[in-house]
Amino acid sequence: MNQPTVLHEDRHWLVLNKPAGWHCVQTKNTDGRPVMETWLRENLEPCKELPEAGLCHRLDLGTTGCLVVAKWRPIRERLRRAMSGDPAARPAEKTYMALVTPGLPPVGRFELYFYGHDARVRTSEAGHADQQGVCCWKLIRPAKPEASDATQFDAMEVSLIGPGRRHQIRAGLSHFGHPLANDQTYEGPTWAEGTGLAALHAHRIKLDGTTVVAPPPETWHLEQLQTDESS
């Protein structure tokens, strides 16, 4: 199984590239899979005594990409607020990539309300402000319907606007009938390398004026995008 790698590090915080199939924190139900919190305590001295080993937010089991970790307790408290969209804490800008069932418009936006803490989050088009989640998306590679690999799905770039909600992208796109590839929780279609884990990647984060980018998984076949970003 792939191991985490460091994408960015300074005196106060770092960003890891989280692999798929890793839990973020240790719980009673980690089912034998590796845990980012454990890896941090074993590999990064400043994180050993911090709550959740300095993790400032969490990513789902199948989600890959940028994971922010603090080295100091006061920094963690501030960055947790920044990651939650607190306007008093210089909110982070978070952009994801997703492989999505084809058919969404090339650009779009949704405002939905997210409920519940079960395995599947419920969505509604009306609700309270503290349950609202807003996303914008744009198409970055159209699907090839005849393909059998990841290119049979639309590759989308999805930006979170304001505070993020649990399963916001997964449940939100499913609400409109376009679930993520391999997302069994929201009836997403499988593909040849299906794992049952939603095809979602935390691609880019801007925090404290620093932008960090995690390359998308190689199996997504987005090599041209990576070339364009580096040029």
Backbone torsions as a table, in degrees:
resi	resn	phi	psi	omega
1	MET	NA	142.1	178.7
2	ASN	-61.7	148.9	178.5
3	GLN	-103.7	154.7	174.2
4	PRO	-61.9	150.0	174.3
5	THR	-131.1	155.1	-179.2
6	VAL	-88.9	123.1	177.6
7	LEU	-92.3	-32.1	-177.4
8	HIS	-156.4	143.6	176.4
9	GLU	-151.1	135.7	170.2
10	ASP	-134.8	-164.4	-175.0
11	ARG	-66.5	-27.7	-169.4
12	HIS	-107.7	-31.1	-176.7
13	TRP	-155.1	168.7	178.3
14	LEU	-144.5	165.2	176.1
15	VAL	-124.6	126.2	176.6
16	LEU	-100.3	153.4	170.0
17	ASN	-95.2	104.2	-176.4
18	LYS	-79.8	130.3	174.6
19	PRO	-79.1	161.4	172.4
20	ALA	-67.4	150.2	176.2
21	GLY	85.2	7.4	176.7
22	TRP	-106.9	130.0	168.5
23	HIS	-74.2	154.6	177.1
24	CYS	-82.9	-44.3	-176.8
25	VAL	-127.2	156.9	179.9
26	GLN	-75.6	128.2	175.1
27	THR	-135.9	-179.4	177.8
28	LYS	-74.3	-12.4	-173.3
29	ASN	-121.5	41.3	-179.2
30	THR	-82.7	1.4	168.7
31	ASP	49.4	31.4	176.5
32	GLY	80.1	-2.5	178.6
33	ARG	-78.9	158.3	178.7
34	PRO	-67.1	156.9	-173.8
35	VAL	-128.4	128.7	179.6
36	MET	-60.8	-40.9	179.8
37	GLU	-57.4	-44.6	179.0
38	THR	-64.4	-44.1	179.8
39	TRP	-60.0	-42.3	-179.9
40	LEU	-63.0	-44.5	-179.5
41	ARG	-64.3	-30.9	-178.2
42	GLU	-84.4	-21.4	-170.8
43	ASN	-118.4	-17.5	-177.3
44	LEU	-127.4	109.2	-175.5
45	GLU	-55.6	-45.0	-177.7
46	PRO	-62.1	-19.0	-174.2
47	CYS	-92.8	-8.6	-169.8
48	LYS	-60.8	-37.8	-173.8
49	GLU	-103.4	3.8	-178.2
50	LEU	-85.7	150.9	173.5
51	PRO	-56.8	133.6	-178.1
52	GLU	50.8	30.4	177.2
53	ALA	56.4	28.6	175.9
54	GLY	90.8	-1.4	179.9
55	LEU	-59.2	133.8	-177.2
56	CYS	-101.9	-8.5	177.6
57	HIS	-165.7	-177.9	179.9
58	ARG	-131.9	153.9	171.5
59	LEU	-121.5	149.2	178.4
60	ASP	-61.6	162.4	-178.0
61	LEU	-51.4	-45.1	-176.6
62	GLY	-85.9	-11.8	-175.6
63	THR	-77.0	132.5	178.2
64	THR	-103.5	171.0	169.5
65	GLY	104.7	-153.0	-165.6
66	CYS	-65.2	121.3	177.6
67	LEU	-129.3	119.6	-172.9
68	VAL	-90.0	134.4	-178.2
69	VAL	-132.5	131.1	177.9
70	ALA	-93.9	153.5	177.8
71	LYS	-100.8	-13.3	-176.9
72	TRP	-134.0	147.1	-176.5
73	ARG	-60.1	-47.3	179.0
74	PRO	-62.9	-35.6	177.3
75	ILE	-65.2	-41.5	179.0
76	ARG	-60.6	-42.4	-178.9
77	GLU	-62.7	-40.6	179.2
78	ARG	-70.0	-43.6	-177.1
79	LEU	-69.3	-30.8	174.4
80	ARG	-61.1	-38.9	177.4
81	ARG	-69.5	-39.1	178.4
82	ALA	-63.7	-40.3	-179.4
83	MET	-70.2	-25.0	179.5
84	SER	-86.6	-2.0	177.7
85	GLY	89.4	14.9	179.6
86	ASP	-62.7	117.7	-177.1
87	PRO	-64.9	-18.8	179.0
88	ALA	-82.9	-3.9	-174.5
89	ALA	-122.9	30.0	-179.2
90	ARG	50.6	74.1	-172.8
91	PRO	-54.1	142.4	175.2
92	ALA	-72.6	149.2	172.7
93	GLU	-102.9	122.4	-172.8
94	LYS	-121.0	126.5	179.1
95	THR	-125.7	130.8	-178.5
96	TYR	-113.2	163.0	166.1
97	MET	-116.3	148.1	179.6
98	ALA	-145.9	145.7	169.6
99	LEU	-97.1	119.7	-166.4
100	VAL	-125.5	144.5	172.1
101	THR	-52.2	125.9	-172.7
102	PRO	-60.6	155.6	172.1
103	GLY	124.9	-11.4	176.0
104	LEU	-69.7	152.7	172.6
105	PRO	-57.8	154.5	-178.6
106	PRO	-58.7	-31.3	174.4
107	VAL	-134.4	151.2	-179.6
108	GLY	-173.8	178.2	-176.2
109	ARG	-153.5	143.4	171.8
110	PHE	-134.5	150.6	170.8
111	GLU	-126.3	113.0	-178.9
112	LEU	-132.1	171.7	179.0
113	TYR	-121.3	135.3	-169.6
114	PHE	-118.0	132.4	-173.4
115	TYR	-131.2	148.0	168.4
116	GLY	93.7	158.8	179.8
117	HIS	-125.3	15.5	176.5
118	ASP	-76.2	-177.2	-179.8
119	ALA	-58.4	-34.7	180.0
120	ARG	-112.8	127.6	179.7
121	VAL	-86.1	139.0	177.4
122	ARG	-90.2	148.7	-179.0
123	THR	-124.8	152.8	177.7
124	SER	-148.9	156.7	177.0
125	GLU	-93.0	7.5	175.2
126	ALA	-145.2	149.5	-180.0
127	GLY	168.4	-162.2	-178.2
128	HIS	-92.0	153.7	-176.4
129	ALA	-59.6	-34.4	-177.4
130	ASP	-76.5	1.7	176.1
131	GLN	-115.9	1.8	-175.7
132	GLN	-78.7	140.9	172.7
133	GLY	-132.1	135.3	-177.1
134	VAL	-124.0	134.1	177.8
135	CYS	-135.4	149.5	167.8
136	CYS	-119.1	145.2	177.0
137	TRP	-134.1	159.7	170.2
138	LYS	-147.6	146.0	179.8
139	LEU	-75.0	131.2	177.3
140	ILE	-114.9	-16.8	172.2
141	ARG	-157.3	118.9	179.2
142	PRO	-71.6	155.8	-179.5
143	ALA	-71.0	153.9	169.7
144	LYS	-112.3	98.8	-170.7
145	PRO	-55.9	-28.0	-177.0
146	GLU	-81.8	-7.6	-175.3
147	ALA	-75.6	159.0	176.1
148	SER	-114.0	-3.9	179.8
149	ASP	-104.4	-160.5	-175.5
150	ALA	-62.6	-19.4	-177.4
151	THR	-73.9	-3.5	174.6
152	GLN	-75.9	-6.9	179.8
153	PHE	-113.3	150.8	170.3
154	ASP	-66.2	132.5	170.9
155	ALA	-95.1	121.8	-175.1
156	MET	-118.1	148.0	168.0
157	GLU	-103.1	126.9	-174.5
158	VAL	-125.2	124.3	179.3
159	SER	-107.8	135.0	174.0
160	LEU	-83.9	133.1	177.9
161	ILE	-109.9	114.3	-178.1
162	GLY	79.6	-162.5	-177.0
163	PRO	-61.1	138.6	176.1
164	GLY	-84.9	148.9	176.0
165	ARG	-113.0	156.6	179.6
166	ARG	-59.1	130.4	179.2
167	HIS	58.5	28.6	-173.3
168	GLN	-58.6	-48.0	-178.7
169	ILE	-72.2	-45.8	-177.4
170	ARG	-61.9	-53.6	-178.5
171	ALA	-70.1	-35.7	-177.8
172	GLY	-64.5	-47.8	-179.9
173	LEU	-70.2	-34.1	175.8
174	SER	-63.7	-34.6	178.7
175	HIS	-54.5	-33.5	-178.5
176	PHE	-97.2	12.6	175.3
177	GLY	83.8	18.9	-178.9
178	HIS	-132.8	68.7	-178.9
179	PRO	-68.3	163.4	178.7
180	LEU	-73.3	150.6	174.7
181	ALA	-58.1	138.8	175.7
182	ASN	69.7	4.8	-177.3
183	ASP	-84.8	87.4	-176.7
184	GLN	-62.5	-30.9	-179.2
185	THR	-61.0	-34.8	-176.8
186	TYR	-115.3	28.3	176.1
187	GLU	59.7	34.3	175.7
188	GLY	-73.0	148.0	-179.0
189	PRO	-71.9	150.2	177.4
190	THR	-92.3	164.7	174.0
191	TRP	-138.6	-179.8	-166.6
192	ALA	-54.6	-35.3	-179.2
193	GLU	-102.4	30.8	-176.1
194	GLY	-59.5	138.2	179.0
195	THR	-122.3	-5.8	-172.4
196	GLY	82.5	0.5	-178.7
197	LEU	-105.2	129.5	-174.8
198	ALA	-56.5	139.1	-179.1
199	ALA	-81.6	80.7	-177.4
200	LEU	-134.1	136.0	-174.1
201	HIS	-135.3	123.4	176.4
202	ALA	-78.2	92.0	-165.8
203	HIS	-81.1	-41.3	-172.0
204	ARG	-146.1	139.8	175.9
205	ILE	-137.5	136.5	174.4
206	LYS	-114.7	120.7	-173.3
207	LEU	-143.5	128.8	-178.9
208	ASP	52.9	36.3	178.3
209	GLY	81.3	-0.4	179.7
210	THR	-107.1	131.1	177.3
211	THR	-104.7	128.5	179.6
212	VAL	-121.4	134.5	-177.7
213	VAL	-121.4	132.0	173.3
214	ALA	-105.3	122.7	179.3
215	PRO	-59.9	142.1	178.3
216	PRO	-66.4	158.2	178.5
217	PRO	-55.4	142.0	-177.5
218	GLU	-60.0	-33.3	-177.3
219	THR	-69.4	-8.8	177.8
220	TRP	-82.8	-12.5	176.9
221	HIS	57.3	54.8	177.1
222	LEU	-116.5	36.8	-175.9
223	GLU	-60.3	-38.4	-177.9
224	GLN	-63.9	-38.2	178.3
225	LEU	-61.4	-44.3	179.5
226	GLN	-61.7	-39.6	178.5
227	THR	-63.9	-42.9	-179.2
228	ASP	-64.3	-37.8	-178.3
229	GLU	-69.7	-30.6	-177.3
230	SER	-86.2	-11.8	-177.1
231	SER	-84.3	NA	NA
